[in-house]
Amino acid sequence: MEYNLADLFEHAADHFGDREYLVAEGKRRTYAEMEERANRLAHHLLAQGVKPGDHVGIYAYNCVEWVETLWAVFKIRAVWVNINYRYVEDELRYIFDNADLVALVHQKEFSPRIAAVRDMLPQLRHSIVMDSATPEELAGLDSIPYEDALAAAAPDRDFGPRSPDDRYILYTGGTTGMPKGVVWRQEDVFFALGGGIDPVTNTRIERPEDMVAKGLANPGQITMMPIAPLMHGATQWGVMGGSFTGNKVVLTAKFDPHRVFELVEQEHVNGIMITGDAMARPMLEALSDPAVKYDLSSWAALSSTAALFSPSVKDEFLRRFPNLIVTEAIGASESGSNGYTMIEAGKTAMKGGPTVRAIRDTVVLDDDFKPIEAGSGTVGRLARKGNIPLEYYKDPEKTAATFVTGPDGTRYSIPGDFATVEADGTITLLGRGSVSINSGGEKIFPEEVEGAVKSHPDVYDVTVVGVPDERWGSRVCAVVEPRPGAKPTLEEIQEHCRTKIAGYKVPRELHLVDKIERSPSGKPDYRWAKGVATSSAPA
């Protein structure tokens, strides 16, 4: 077998066939059932002319059909494309065209949006609807029923050899700009995100077969629940990477904190994966509801990545669950995992982002591509070498800016995050340069200010942006969603923040909103916050 994602899954299915693999919205699949159904869908797609290298879109909430489609597409060496279910017509038109989709698997809820742009997409020649739908619900589309497609196709695994060079594309919206397709070789993304490097020992597996061996060595099956949408890389790799070692994965279509804990109790979940405060804070509030009690005795680990996880929130989880293993990881769609840390109670102070132990091949570089000296206090750019992406799909300009070859010939992925290296060699993430605030020559990273503001008792959520200032160029502005019944003032927030961060980083402007806008995965919408800050009067 190869370092190929379909090969890795099939090897797992051969060894863990009777194990339950996936639970989502009341539907269950064992490894063997997932394998057979994915084979059927793969044969159907082949019969419709989908070839190796072709792109197939998946447009749905978390469900078993999402995952079946994922494996079916990889089995025939095609490439699936994750589609944000929040996109409206203009965004859909862009991504369908940019991604060169030839086929689409979708839920019926999204049929009207697809129909509205269908005539402008000549490459899209086949579509499948996951759920039962009437002709009226599919008006303007010729989507065929998902179960009919599977029933008419063969269950056999007879697809021929695959390659480590087969592609995986992750479309990432990030916090600014239109979505970009990050193109990976499957071998590279396996080592960057799929479990090929153990984050604890920092060692690489030697053979693809070793993933099943790791799973067989576990005394029992591990049950994980990644909460973010499958269109987000963190959940994709919870589902894919977990399968390689025989884990069970529990998904929910939409985030609801009470539903999360109901599933922990019902499915005996061991680990929950979140994306920062956008999920963590509602979960804590659900735990505080006196009307509901949950049996959470199976829950052992909480991990966060991809969005701000405030020190005060981490401490509250550890206060409630002293034996809970809380970890935080950093990384990007363009680099994979860069580092992780285990959180200790009372030691969660944050200088910007988290301070982590670097995953191998992760470095912090200065402008001359030299590694930053540990303990120097110098700010550099977070980078990774080795197993990194090939490019942004159809965007040579952004590719050249992010995937850079240094003077010694080493190729790096440098997505734009700034960081420093501590005296002990750990890395402190400061934030994305594209949203940093330059105030009087000082660079201020929104994540650090957001962490300070969020620790104020009257603040539920916040996004920090820079707004024009005649004297300083830009000043720090906090767009705040208060807790119910609260109305914090700028002076109160400033006084609180001065105990957490340097004075020049303290917000100089405050806007109160009913709700902070975030992506479904919890990432801040800086464009929205900037619009609020520049179009409304300060509080």
Secondary structure as UniProt FT lines:
FT   HELIX           5..16
FT   TURN            17..18
FT   STRAND          20..24
FT   TURN            25..26
FT   STRAND          27..30
FT   HELIX           31..47
FT   TURN            48..49
FT   TURN            52..53
FT   STRAND          55..59
FT   HELIX           64..75
FT   TURN            76..77
FT   STRAND          79..82
FT   TURN            85..86
FT   HELIX           89..98
FT   TURN            99..100
FT   STRAND          101..106
FT   HELIX           108..110
FT   HELIX           111..117
FT   HELIX           118..120
FT   TURN            122..123
FT   STRAND          126..129
FT   TURN            135..140
FT   STRAND          144..145
FT   HELIX           146..151
FT   TURN            164..165
FT   STRAND          167..172
FT   STRAND          180..185
FT   HELIX           186..193
FT   TURN            199..201
FT   TURN            208..209
FT   HELIX           210..217
FT   STRAND          223..226
FT   TURN            230..231
FT   HELIX           233..244
FT   TURN            245..246
FT   STRAND          248..251
FT   HELIX           257..267
FT   STRAND          271..274
FT   HELIX           277..287
FT   TURN            290..291
FT   TURN            297..298
FT   STRAND          301..305
FT   HELIX           311..320
FT   TURN            322..323
FT   STRAND          325..332
FT   TURN            333..335
FT   STRAND          336..342
FT   TURN            345..346
FT   STRAND          355..358
FT   TURN            360..361
FT   STRAND          362..365
FT   TURN            367..368
FT   TURN            374..375
FT   STRAND          380..385
FT   STRAND          391..392
FT   TURN            393..394
FT   HELIX           396..402
FT   STRAND          403..405
FT   TURN            407..408
FT   STRAND          411..413
FT   STRAND          417..421
FT   TURN            423..424
FT   STRAND          427..432
FT   HELIX           433..435
FT   STRAND          437..439
FT   TURN            440..441
FT   STRAND          442..444
FT   HELIX           446..454
FT   TURN            457..458
FT   STRAND          459..469
FT   TURN            470..472
FT   STRAND          473..482
FT   TURN            484..485
FT   HELIX           490..497
FT   TURN            498..500
FT   HELIX           503..505
FT   STRAND          509..512
FT   TURN            520..521
FT   HELIX           526..535
//
